[in-house]
Amino acid sequence: MREHLASESWHLARLKLDIEDKQSKGPQPPPAYLRAQYNREELYEKVWSLPTREVAKHYGFSDVRLGKLCKILRVPKPGRRYWAKREAGKPTLKRPPLPLLEKLKVG
């Protein structure tokens, strides 16, 4: 469809499509306004020390939004059932390190 509408830029703008394929680009760094608004290291520590719902209440939004924010900022989160296993005394996954954003620079 993009190829068909490529000659008609008005249609592409109306449908909010680009001619470039966004999947061919590598991982993009998180937006600067999010990096300025949230401290990644602090968020990382909170996500691994408290359940997601409690951390989300601290920030004043839902746990789903917190998950999306962590995904955008590239903050690893504990998987499902992590807190239940931890409470039961069962072995849990090791805490992965916080990835560096410098490796994601596109240039």
PDB file as gemmi writes it, atoms N, CA and C in Angstrom:
CRYST1    1.000    1.000    1.000  90.00  90.00  90.00 P 1                      
ATOM      1  N   MET A   1       0.822  -1.187   0.000  1.00  0.00           N  
ATOM      2  CA  MET A   1       0.000   0.000   0.000  1.00  0.00           C  
ATOM      3  C   MET A   1       0.862   1.246   0.000  1.00  0.00           C  
ATOM      4  N   ARG A   2       1.996   1.195   0.723  1.00  0.00           N  
ATOM      5  CA  ARG A   2       2.887   2.353   0.754  1.00  0.00           C  
ATOM      6  C   ARG A   2       3.432   2.671  -0.626  1.00  0.00           C  
ATOM      7  N   GLU A   3       3.790   1.632  -1.363  1.00  0.00           N  
ATOM      8  CA  GLU A   3       4.312   1.855  -2.701  1.00  0.00           C  
ATOM      9  C   GLU A   3       3.246   2.468  -3.598  1.00  0.00           C  
ATOM     10  N   HIS A   4       2.030   2.011  -3.433  1.00  0.00           N  
ATOM     11  CA  HIS A   4       0.925   2.525  -4.229  1.00  0.00           C  
ATOM     12  C   HIS A   4       0.670   4.002  -3.933  1.00  0.00           C  
ATOM     13  N   LEU A   5       0.793   4.399  -2.664  1.00  0.00           N  
ATOM     14  CA  LEU A   5       0.512   5.777  -2.283  1.00  0.00           C  
ATOM     15  C   LEU A   5       1.747   6.661  -2.266  1.00  0.00           C  
ATOM     16  N   ALA A   6       2.895   6.126  -2.624  1.00  0.00           N  
ATOM     17  CA  ALA A   6       4.131   6.905  -2.551  1.00  0.00           C  
ATOM     18  C   ALA A   6       4.080   8.162  -3.400  1.00  0.00           C  
ATOM     19  N   SER A   7       3.392   8.109  -4.520  1.00  0.00           N  
ATOM     20  CA  SER A   7       3.309   9.294  -5.375  1.00  0.00           C  
ATOM     21  C   SER A   7       2.337  10.330  -4.814  1.00  0.00           C  
ATOM     22  N   GLU A   8       1.518   9.935  -3.913  1.00  0.00           N  
ATOM     23  CA  GLU A   8       0.532  10.840  -3.317  1.00  0.00           C  
ATOM     24  C   GLU A   8       0.912  11.126  -1.864  1.00  0.00           C  
ATOM     25  N   SER A   9       1.758  12.120  -1.634  1.00  0.00           N  
ATOM     26  CA  SER A   9       2.230  12.411  -0.289  1.00  0.00           C  
ATOM     27  C   SER A   9       1.093  12.842   0.635  1.00  0.00           C  
ATOM     28  N   TRP A  10       0.044  13.432   0.080  1.00  0.00           N  
ATOM     29  CA  TRP A  10      -1.084  13.853   0.907  1.00  0.00           C  
ATOM     30  C   TRP A  10      -1.736  12.643   1.566  1.00  0.00           C  
ATOM     31  N   HIS A  11      -1.889  11.555   0.811  1.00  0.00           N  
ATOM     32  CA  HIS A  11      -2.491  10.345   1.360  1.00  0.00           C  
ATOM     33  C   HIS A  11      -1.612   9.743   2.457  1.00  0.00           C  
ATOM     34  N   LEU A  12      -0.306   9.778   2.243  1.00  0.00           N  
ATOM     35  CA  LEU A  12       0.605   9.249   3.256  1.00  0.00           C  
ATOM     36  C   LEU A  12       0.508  10.052   4.544  1.00  0.00           C  
ATOM     37  N   ALA A  13       0.435  11.376   4.417  1.00  0.00           N  
ATOM     38  CA  ALA A  13       0.329  12.223   5.603  1.00  0.00           C  
ATOM     39  C   ALA A  13      -1.006  11.984   6.309  1.00  0.00           C  
ATOM     40  N   ARG A  14      -2.077  11.811   5.558  1.00  0.00           N  
ATOM     41  CA  ARG A  14      -3.390  11.588   6.142  1.00  0.00           C  
ATOM     42  C   ARG A  14      -3.434  10.270   6.902  1.00  0.00           C  
ATOM     43  N   LEU A  15      -2.790   9.252   6.365  1.00  0.00           N  
ATOM     44  CA  LEU A  15      -2.757   7.944   7.009  1.00  0.00           C  
ATOM     45  C   LEU A  15      -1.618   7.795   8.008  1.00  0.00           C  
ATOM     46  N   LYS A  16      -0.827   8.862   8.163  1.00  0.00           N  
ATOM     47  CA  LYS A  16       0.324   8.880   9.074  1.00  0.00           C  
ATOM     48  C   LYS A  16       1.302   7.756   8.753  1.00  0.00           C  
ATOM     49  N   LEU A  17       1.616   7.595   7.460  1.00  0.00           N  
ATOM     50  CA  LEU A  17       2.569   6.591   7.014  1.00  0.00           C  
ATOM     51  C   LEU A  17       3.825   7.266   6.490  1.00  0.00           C  
ATOM     52  N   ASP A  18       4.934   6.603   6.642  1.00  0.00           N  
ATOM     53  CA  ASP A  18       6.197   7.060   6.065  1.00  0.00           C  
ATOM     54  C   ASP A  18       6.564   6.119   4.937  1.00  0.00           C  
ATOM     55  N   ILE A  19       7.332   6.641   3.984  1.00  0.00           N  
ATOM     56  CA  ILE A  19       7.811   5.782   2.905  1.00  0.00           C  
ATOM     57  C   ILE A  19       8.915   4.874   3.432  1.00  0.00           C  
ATOM     58  N   GLU A  20       9.710   5.372   4.385  1.00  0.00           N  
ATOM     59  CA  GLU A  20      10.780   4.565   4.954  1.00  0.00           C  
ATOM     60  C   GLU A  20      10.194   3.445   5.793  1.00  0.00           C  
ATOM     61  N   ASP A  21      10.883   2.345   5.813  1.00  0.00           N  
ATOM     62  CA  ASP A  21      10.473   1.222   6.637  1.00  0.00           C  
ATOM     63  C   ASP A  21      11.102   1.382   8.016  1.00  0.00           C  
ATOM     64  N   LYS A  22      10.293   1.597   9.040  1.00  0.00           N  
ATOM     65  CA  LYS A  22      10.805   1.851  10.383  1.00  0.00           C  
ATOM     66  C   LYS A  22      11.437   0.613  11.002  1.00  0.00           C  
ATOM     67  N   GLN A  23      11.100  -0.570  10.521  1.00  0.00           N  
ATOM     68  CA  GLN A  23      11.659  -1.788  11.096  1.00  0.00           C  
ATOM     69  C   GLN A  23      13.123  -1.970  10.714  1.00  0.00           C  
ATOM     70  N   SER A  24      13.562  -1.356   9.641  1.00  0.00           N  
ATOM     71  CA  SER A  24      14.943  -1.529   9.219  1.00  0.00           C  
ATOM     72  C   SER A  24      15.917  -0.757  10.106  1.00  0.00           C  
ATOM     73  N   LYS A  25      15.428   0.237  10.821  1.00  0.00           N  
ATOM     74  CA  LYS A  25      16.287   0.993  11.724  1.00  0.00           C  
ATOM     75  C   LYS A  25      16.547   0.167  12.967  1.00  0.00           C  
ATOM     76  N   GLY A  26      17.688   0.399  13.581  1.00  0.00           N  
ATOM     77  CA  GLY A  26      18.030  -0.301  14.810  1.00  0.00           C  
ATOM     78  C   GLY A  26      17.268   0.276  15.982  1.00  0.00           C  
ATOM     79  N   PRO A  27      17.587  -0.174  17.183  1.00  0.00           N  
ATOM     80  CA  PRO A  27      16.902   0.359  18.368  1.00  0.00           C  
ATOM     81  C   PRO A  27      17.205   1.835  18.551  1.00  0.00           C  
ATOM     82  N   GLN A  28      16.170   2.589  18.809  1.00  0.00           N  
ATOM     83  CA  GLN A  28      16.304   4.025  19.000  1.00  0.00           C  
ATOM     84  C   GLN A  28      16.457   4.326  20.486  1.00  0.00           C  
ATOM     85  N   PRO A  29      17.251   5.347  20.838  1.00  0.00           N  
ATOM     86  CA  PRO A  29      17.351   5.709  22.253  1.00  0.00           C  
ATOM     87  C   PRO A  29      16.026   6.288  22.746  1.00  0.00           C  
ATOM     88  N   PRO A  30      15.768   6.192  24.037  1.00  0.00           N  
ATOM     89  CA  PRO A  30      14.531   6.751  24.575  1.00  0.00           C  
ATOM     90  C   PRO A  30      14.474   8.261  24.368  1.00  0.00           C  
ATOM     91  N   PRO A  31      13.284   8.825  24.284  1.00  0.00           N  
ATOM     92  CA  PRO A  31      13.160  10.271  24.111  1.00  0.00           C  
ATOM     93  C   PRO A  31      13.809  11.028  25.262  1.00  0.00           C  
ATOM     94  N   ALA A  32      14.376  12.179  24.955  1.00  0.00           N  
ATOM     95  CA  ALA A  32      15.101  12.975  25.948  1.00  0.00           C  
ATOM     96  C   ALA A  32      14.185  13.457  27.065  1.00  0.00           C  
ATOM     97  N   TYR A  33      12.937  13.773  26.739  1.00  0.00           N  
ATOM     98  CA  TYR A  33      12.048  14.283  27.788  1.00  0.00           C  
ATOM     99  C   TYR A  33      11.753  13.206  28.834  1.00  0.00           C  
ATOM    100  N   LEU A  34      11.691  11.933  28.428  1.00  0.00           N  
ATOM    101  CA  LEU A  34      11.482  10.864  29.406  1.00  0.00           C  
ATOM    102  C   LEU A  34      12.732  10.624  30.240  1.00  0.00           C  
ATOM    103  N   ARG A  35      13.890  10.716  29.603  1.00  0.00           N  
ATOM    104  CA  ARG A  35      15.135  10.540  30.358  1.00  0.00           C  
ATOM    105  C   ARG A  35      15.307  11.662  31.367  1.00  0.00           C  
ATOM    106  N   ALA A  36      14.829  12.867  31.033  1.00  0.00           N  
ATOM    107  CA  ALA A  36      14.936  13.995  31.959  1.00  0.00           C  
ATOM    108  C   ALA A  36      13.904  13.885  33.080  1.00  0.00           C  
ATOM    109  N   GLN A  37      12.735  13.346  32.779  1.00  0.00           N  
ATOM    110  CA  GLN A  37      11.652  13.274  33.747  1.00  0.00           C  
ATOM    111  C   GLN A  37      11.834  12.132  34.741  1.00  0.00           C  
ATOM    112  N   TYR A  38      12.401  11.018  34.306  1.00  0.00           N  
ATOM    113  CA  TYR A  38      12.554   9.844  35.169  1.00  0.00           C  
ATOM    114  C   TYR A  38      14.018   9.439  35.248  1.00  0.00           C  
ATOM    115  N   ASN A  39      14.465   9.151  36.454  1.00  0.00           N  
ATOM    116  CA  ASN A  39      15.819   8.669  36.676  1.00  0.00           C  
ATOM    117  C   ASN A  39      15.811   7.157  36.470  1.00  0.00           C  
ATOM    118  N   ARG A  40      16.520   6.666  35.460  1.00  0.00           N  
ATOM    119  CA  ARG A  40      16.508   5.242  35.128  1.00  0.00           C  
ATOM    120  C   ARG A  40      17.043   4.385  36.270  1.00  0.00           C  
ATOM    121  N   GLU A  41      18.129   4.831  36.904  1.00  0.00           N  
ATOM    122  CA  GLU A  41      18.720   4.046  37.982  1.00  0.00           C  
ATOM    123  C   GLU A  41      17.756   3.928  39.161  1.00  0.00           C  
ATOM    124  N   GLU A  42      17.078   5.034  39.496  1.00  0.00           N  
ATOM    125  CA  GLU A  42      16.120   5.020  40.594  1.00  0.00           C  
ATOM    126  C   GLU A  42      14.933   4.118  40.258  1.00  0.00           C  
ATOM    127  N   LEU A  43      14.440   4.217  39.032  1.00  0.00           N  
ATOM    128  CA  LEU A  43      13.333   3.384  38.589  1.00  0.00           C  
ATOM    129  C   LEU A  43      13.728   1.906  38.620  1.00  0.00           C  
ATOM    130  N   TYR A  44      14.936   1.609  38.176  1.00  0.00           N  
ATOM    131  CA  TYR A  44      15.455   0.235  38.185  1.00  0.00           C  
ATOM    132  C   TYR A  44      15.482  -0.324  39.603  1.00  0.00           C  
ATOM    133  N   GLU A  45      15.988   0.455  40.543  1.00  0.00           N  
ATOM    134  CA  GLU A  45      16.058   0.003  41.940  1.00  0.00           C  
ATOM    135  C   GLU A  45      14.666  -0.229  42.514  1.00  0.00           C  
ATOM    136  N   LYS A  46      13.728   0.665  42.233  1.00  0.00           N  
ATOM    137  CA  LYS A  46      12.378   0.521  42.773  1.00  0.00           C  
ATOM    138  C   LYS A  46      11.662  -0.682  42.182  1.00  0.00           C  
ATOM    139  N   VAL A  47      11.826  -0.893  40.884  1.00  0.00           N  
ATOM    140  CA  VAL A  47      11.134  -2.001  40.215  1.00  0.00           C  
ATOM    141  C   VAL A  47      11.615  -3.342  40.741  1.00  0.00           C  
ATOM    142  N   TRP A  48      12.873  -3.441  41.128  1.00  0.00           N  
ATOM    143  CA  TRP A  48      13.410  -4.705  41.629  1.00  0.00           C  
ATOM    144  C   TRP A  48      13.320  -4.831  43.150  1.00  0.00           C  
ATOM    145  N   SER A  49      12.873  -3.774  43.845  1.00  0.00           N  
ATOM    146  CA  SER A  49      12.752  -3.880  45.299  1.00  0.00           C  
ATOM    147  C   SER A  49      11.296  -3.960  45.765  1.00  0.00           C  
ATOM    148  N   LEU A  50      10.352  -3.503  44.926  1.00  0.00           N  
ATOM    149  CA  LEU A  50       8.926  -3.527  45.269  1.00  0.00           C  
ATOM    150  C   LEU A  50       8.111  -4.080  44.109  1.00  0.00           C  
ATOM    151  N   PRO A  51       6.931  -4.638  44.399  1.00  0.00           N  
ATOM    152  CA  PRO A  51       6.056  -5.078  43.312  1.00  0.00           C  
ATOM    153  C   PRO A  51       5.638  -3.907  42.415  1.00  0.00           C  
ATOM    154  N   THR A  52       5.327  -4.211  41.179  1.00  0.00           N  
ATOM    155  CA  THR A  52       5.031  -3.201  40.171  1.00  0.00           C  
ATOM    156  C   THR A  52       3.883  -2.288  40.579  1.00  0.00           C  
ATOM    157  N   ARG A  53       2.851  -2.845  41.165  1.00  0.00           N  
ATOM    158  CA  ARG A  53       1.706  -2.010  41.561  1.00  0.00           C  
ATOM    159  C   ARG A  53       2.097  -0.959  42.587  1.00  0.00           C  
ATOM    160  N   GLU A  54       2.957  -1.312  43.526  1.00  0.00           N  
ATOM    161  CA  GLU A  54       3.393  -0.353  44.536  1.00  0.00           C  
ATOM    162  C   GLU A  54       4.260   0.739  43.928  1.00  0.00           C  
ATOM    163  N   VAL A  55       5.129   0.362  43.018  1.00  0.00           N  
ATOM    164  CA  VAL A  55       5.975   1.356  42.348  1.00  0.00           C  
ATOM    165  C   VAL A  55       5.109   2.293  41.504  1.00  0.00           C  
ATOM    166  N   ALA A  56       4.113   1.734  40.831  1.00  0.00           N  
ATOM    167  CA  ALA A  56       3.213   2.546  40.009  1.00  0.00           C  
ATOM    168  C   ALA A  56       2.439   3.536  40.871  1.00  0.00           C  
ATOM    169  N   LYS A  57       1.992   3.114  42.062  1.00  0.00           N  
ATOM    170  CA  LYS A  57       1.293   4.030  42.964  1.00  0.00           C  
ATOM    171  C   LYS A  57       2.205   5.176  43.377  1.00  0.00           C  
ATOM    172  N   HIS A  58       3.474   4.876  43.586  1.00  0.00           N  
ATOM    173  CA  HIS A  58       4.436   5.917  43.956  1.00  0.00           C  
ATOM    174  C   HIS A  58       4.527   6.996  42.872  1.00  0.00           C  
ATOM    175  N   TYR A  59       4.528   6.564  41.615  1.00  0.00           N  
ATOM    176  CA  TYR A  59       4.615   7.515  40.504  1.00  0.00           C  
ATOM    177  C   TYR A  59       3.255   8.105  40.132  1.00  0.00           C  
ATOM    178  N   GLY A  60       2.173   7.500  40.606  1.00  0.00           N  
ATOM    179  CA  GLY A  60       0.853   8.048  40.355  1.00  0.00           C  
ATOM    180  C   GLY A  60       0.207   7.613  39.055  1.00  0.00           C  
ATOM    181  N   PHE A  61       0.573   6.445  38.547  1.00  0.00           N  
ATOM    182  CA  PHE A  61      -0.104   5.909  37.379  1.00  0.00           C  
ATOM    183  C   PHE A  61      -0.225   4.400  37.484  1.00  0.00           C  
ATOM    184  N   SER A  62      -0.814   3.779  36.445  1.00  0.00           N  
ATOM    185  CA  SER A  62      -1.117   2.346  36.501  1.00  0.00           C  
ATOM    186  C   SER A  62       0.131   1.493  36.299  1.00  0.00           C  
ATOM    187  N   ASP A  63       0.000   0.215  36.663  1.00  0.00           N  
ATOM    188  CA  ASP A  63       1.111  -0.710  36.486  1.00  0.00           C  
ATOM    189  C   ASP A  63       1.366  -0.988  35.004  1.00  0.00           C  
ATOM    190  N   VAL A  64       0.343  -0.886  34.185  1.00  0.00           N  
ATOM    191  CA  VAL A  64       0.517  -1.074  32.740  1.00  0.00           C  
ATOM    192  C   VAL A  64       1.360   0.063  32.171  1.00  0.00           C  
ATOM    193  N   ARG A  65       1.072   1.280  32.592  1.00  0.00           N  
ATOM    194  CA  ARG A  65       1.861   2.424  32.125  1.00  0.00           C  
ATOM    195  C   ARG A  65       3.307   2.316  32.617  1.00  0.00           C  
ATOM    196  N   LEU A  66       3.484   1.840  33.833  1.00  0.00           N  
ATOM    197  CA  LEU A  66       4.845   1.650  34.346  1.00  0.00           C  
ATOM    198  C   LEU A  66       5.602   0.640  33.493  1.00  0.00           C  
ATOM    199  N   GLY A  67       4.929  -0.432  33.093  1.00  0.00           N  
ATOM    200  CA  GLY A  67       5.561  -1.428  32.226  1.00  0.00           C  
ATOM    201  C   GLY A  67       5.971  -0.832  30.888  1.00  0.00           C  
ATOM    202  N   LYS A  68       5.110  -0.001  30.318  1.00  0.00           N  
ATOM    203  CA  LYS A  68       5.440   0.649  29.044  1.00  0.00           C  
ATOM    204  C   LYS A  68       6.592   1.625  29.212  1.00  0.00           C  
ATOM    205  N   LEU A  69       6.601   2.352  30.333  1.00  0.00           N  
ATOM    206  CA  LEU A  69       7.690   3.285  30.605  1.00  0.00           C  
ATOM    207  C   LEU A  69       9.015   2.542  30.749  1.00  0.00           C  
ATOM    208  N   CYS A  70       8.991   1.428  31.461  1.00  0.00           N  
ATOM    209  CA  CYS A  70      10.212   0.620  31.618  1.00  0.00           C  
ATOM    210  C   CYS A  70      10.689   0.095  30.271  1.00  0.00           C  
ATOM    211  N   LYS A  71       9.763  -0.278  29.408  1.00  0.00           N  
ATOM    212  CA  LYS A  71      10.140  -0.770  28.088  1.00  0.00           C  
ATOM    213  C   LYS A  71      10.787   0.337  27.255  1.00  0.00           C  
ATOM    214  N   ILE A  72      10.213   1.541  27.301  1.00  0.00           N  
ATOM    215  CA  ILE A  72      10.763   2.662  26.538  1.00  0.00           C  
ATOM    216  C   ILE A  72      12.124   3.062  27.070  1.00  0.00           C  
ATOM    217  N   LEU A  73      12.261   3.116  28.401  1.00  0.00           N  
ATOM    218  CA  LEU A  73      13.529   3.533  29.012  1.00  0.00           C  
ATOM    219  C   LEU A  73      14.533   2.389  29.109  1.00  0.00           C  
ATOM    220  N   ARG A  74      14.145   1.200  28.660  1.00  0.00           N  
ATOM    221  CA  ARG A  74      14.990   0.015  28.671  1.00  0.00           C  
ATOM    222  C   ARG A  74      15.462  -0.338  30.080  1.00  0.00           C  
ATOM    223  N   VAL A  75      14.475  -0.389  30.980  1.00  0.00           N  
ATOM    224  CA  VAL A  75      14.709  -0.804  32.361  1.00  0.00           C  
ATOM    225  C   VAL A  75      14.146  -2.211  32.503  1.00  0.00           C  
ATOM    226  N   PRO A  76      14.986  -3.214  32.777  1.00  0.00           N  
ATOM    227  CA  PRO A  76      14.464  -4.585  32.921  1.00  0.00           C  
ATOM    228  C   PRO A  76      13.594  -4.702  34.163  1.00  0.00           C  
ATOM    229  N   LYS A  77      12.502  -5.439  34.020  1.00  0.00           N  
ATOM    230  CA  LYS A  77      11.559  -5.657  35.115  1.00  0.00           C  
ATOM    231  C   LYS A  77      11.535  -7.136  35.474  1.00  0.00           C  
ATOM    232  N   PRO A  78      11.167  -7.451  36.722  1.00  0.00           N  
ATOM    233  CA  PRO A  78      10.985  -8.861  37.072  1.00  0.00           C  
ATOM    234  C   PRO A  78       9.822  -9.442  36.280  1.00  0.00           C  
ATOM    235  N   GLY A  79       9.915 -10.708  35.967  1.00  0.00           N  
ATOM    236  CA  GLY A  79       8.860 -11.362  35.208  1.00  0.00           C  
ATOM    237  C   GLY A  79       7.645 -11.677  36.059  1.00  0.00           C  
ATOM    238  N   ARG A  80       6.671 -12.267  35.416  1.00  0.00           N  
ATOM    239  CA  ARG A  80       5.468 -12.662  36.125  1.00  0.00           C  
ATOM    240  C   ARG A  80       5.820 -13.714  37.172  1.00  0.00           C  
ATOM    241  N   ARG A  81       5.129 -13.672  38.257  1.00  0.00           N  
ATOM    242  CA  ARG A  81       5.276 -14.615  39.369  1.00  0.00           C  
ATOM    243  C   ARG A  81       6.585 -14.437  40.148  1.00  0.00           C  
ATOM    244  N   TYR A  82       7.381 -13.413  39.840  1.00  0.00           N  
ATOM    245  CA  TYR A  82       8.649 -13.189  40.540  1.00  0.00           C  
ATOM    246  C   TYR A  82       8.397 -12.961  42.033  1.00  0.00           C  
ATOM    247  N   TRP A  83       7.434 -12.078  42.335  1.00  0.00           N  
ATOM    248  CA  TRP A  83       7.198 -11.723  43.731  1.00  0.00           C  
ATOM    249  C   TRP A  83       6.557 -12.879  44.505  1.00  0.00           C  
ATOM    250  N   ALA A  84       5.719 -13.672  43.857  1.00  0.00           N  
ATOM    251  CA  ALA A  84       5.118 -14.830  44.527  1.00  0.00           C  
ATOM    252  C   ALA A  84       6.203 -15.857  44.857  1.00  0.00           C  
ATOM    253  N   LYS A  85       7.102 -16.096  43.935  1.00  0.00           N  
ATOM    254  CA  LYS A  85       8.199 -17.038  44.187  1.00  0.00           C  
ATOM    255  C   LYS A  85       9.103 -16.526  45.307  1.00  0.00           C  
ATOM    256  N   ARG A  86       9.361 -15.235  45.290  1.00  0.00           N  
ATOM    257  CA  ARG A  86      10.226 -14.646  46.305  1.00  0.00           C  
ATOM    258  C   ARG A  86       9.588 -14.769  47.694  1.00  0.00           C  
ATOM    259  N   GLU A  87       8.269 -14.513  47.766  1.00  0.00           N  
ATOM    260  CA  GLU A  87       7.555 -14.634  49.038  1.00  0.00           C  
ATOM    261  C   GLU A  87       7.543 -16.081  49.540  1.00  0.00           C  
ATOM    262  N   ALA A  88       7.476 -17.025  48.605  1.00  0.00           N  
ATOM    263  CA  ALA A  88       7.425 -18.435  48.975  1.00  0.00           C  
ATOM    264  C   ALA A  88       8.807 -18.995  49.289  1.00  0.00           C  
ATOM    265  N   GLY A  89       9.838 -18.208  49.073  1.00  0.00           N  
ATOM    266  CA  GLY A  89      11.186 -18.661  49.357  1.00  0.00           C  
ATOM    267  C   GLY A  89      11.790 -19.520  48.264  1.00  0.00           C  
ATOM    268  N   LYS A  90      11.154 -19.529  47.106  1.00  0.00           N  
ATOM    269  CA  LYS A  90      11.683 -20.305  45.987  1.00  0.00           C  
ATOM    270  C   LYS A  90      12.763 -19.492  45.264  1.00  0.00           C  
ATOM    271  N   PRO A  91      13.656 -20.166  44.545  1.00  0.00           N  
ATOM    272  CA  PRO A  91      14.694 -19.432  43.817  1.00  0.00           C  
ATOM    273  C   PRO A  91      14.082 -18.579  42.696  1.00  0.00           C  
ATOM    274  N   THR A  92      14.613 -17.397  42.534  1.00  0.00           N  
ATOM    275  CA  THR A  92      14.136 -16.478  41.500  1.00  0.00           C  
ATOM    276  C   THR A  92      15.267 -16.169  40.534  1.00  0.00           C  
ATOM    277  N   LEU A  93      14.914 -15.534  39.448  1.00  0.00           N  
ATOM    278  CA  LEU A  93      15.917 -15.145  38.465  1.00  0.00           C  
ATOM    279  C   LEU A  93      16.874 -14.117  39.039  1.00  0.00           C  
ATOM    280  N   LYS A  94      18.097 -14.140  38.542  1.00  0.00           N  
ATOM    281  CA  LYS A  94      19.049 -13.128  38.952  1.00  0.00           C  
ATOM    282  C   LYS A  94      18.643 -11.793  38.346  1.00  0.00           C  
ATOM    283  N   ARG A  95      18.971 -10.764  39.050  1.00  0.00           N  
ATOM    284  CA  ARG A  95      18.652  -9.405  38.612  1.00  0.00           C  
ATOM    285  C   ARG A  95      19.596  -9.006  37.478  1.00  0.00           C  
ATOM    286  N   PRO A  96      19.065  -8.749  36.276  1.00  0.00           N  
ATOM    287  CA  PRO A  96      19.945  -8.368  35.170  1.00  0.00           C  
ATOM    288  C   PRO A  96      20.474  -6.952  35.364  1.00  0.00           C  
ATOM    289  N   PRO A  97      21.636  -6.659  34.812  1.00  0.00           N  
ATOM    290  CA  PRO A  97      22.171  -5.306  34.954  1.00  0.00           C  
ATOM    291  C   PRO A  97      21.367  -4.307  34.114  1.00  0.00           C  
ATOM    292  N   LEU A  98      21.419  -3.057  34.525  1.00  0.00           N  
ATOM    293  CA  LEU A  98      20.762  -1.988  33.781  1.00  0.00           C  
ATOM    294  C   LEU A  98      21.561  -1.719  32.513  1.00  0.00           C  
ATOM    295  N   PRO A  99      20.956  -1.897  31.324  1.00  0.00           N  
ATOM    296  CA  PRO A  99      21.717  -1.682  30.086  1.00  0.00           C  
ATOM    297  C   PRO A  99      22.085  -0.221  29.892  1.00  0.00           C  
ATOM    298  N   LEU A 100      23.221  -0.011  29.275  1.00  0.00           N  
ATOM    299  CA  LEU A 100      23.681   1.342  28.980  1.00  0.00           C  
ATOM    300  C   LEU A 100      22.964   1.875  27.745  1.00  0.00           C  
ATOM    301  N   LEU A 101      22.648   3.156  27.761  1.00  0.00           N  
ATOM    302  CA  LEU A 101      21.977   3.766  26.609  1.00  0.00           C  
ATOM    303  C   LEU A 101      22.983   4.246  25.561  1.00  0.00           C  
ATOM    304  N   GLU A 102      24.252   4.368  25.930  1.00  0.00           N  
ATOM    305  CA  GLU A 102      25.248   4.862  24.978  1.00  0.00           C  
ATOM    306  C   GLU A 102      25.408   3.911  23.797  1.00  0.00           C  
ATOM    307  N   LYS A 103      25.175   2.608  24.020  1.00  0.00           N  
ATOM    308  CA  LYS A 103      25.309   1.635  22.952  1.00  0.00           C  
ATOM    309  C   LYS A 103      24.203   1.774  21.903  1.00  0.00           C  
ATOM    310  N   LEU A 104      23.129   2.459  22.241  1.00  0.00           N  
ATOM    311  CA  LEU A 104      21.990   2.569  21.352  1.00  0.00           C  
ATOM    312  C   LEU A 104      22.039   3.790  20.441  1.00  0.00           C  
ATOM    313  N   LYS A 105      23.095   4.582  20.544  1.00  0.00           N  
ATOM    314  CA  LYS A 105      23.165   5.778  19.709  1.00  0.00           C  
ATOM    315  C   LYS A 105      23.208   5.395  18.240  1.00  0.00           C  
ATOM    316  N   VAL A 106      22.363   6.034  17.483  1.00  0.00           N  
ATOM    317  CA  VAL A 106      22.293   5.766  16.040  1.00  0.00           C  
ATOM    318  C   VAL A 106      23.051   6.879  15.347  1.00  0.00           C  
ATOM    319  N   GLY A 107      23.961   6.539  14.497  1.00  0.00           N  
ATOM    320  CA  GLY A 107      24.735   7.602  13.879  1.00  0.00           C  
ATOM    321  C   GLY A 107      25.369   7.133  12.692  1.00  0.00           C  
TER     322      GLY A 107                                                      
END                                                                             
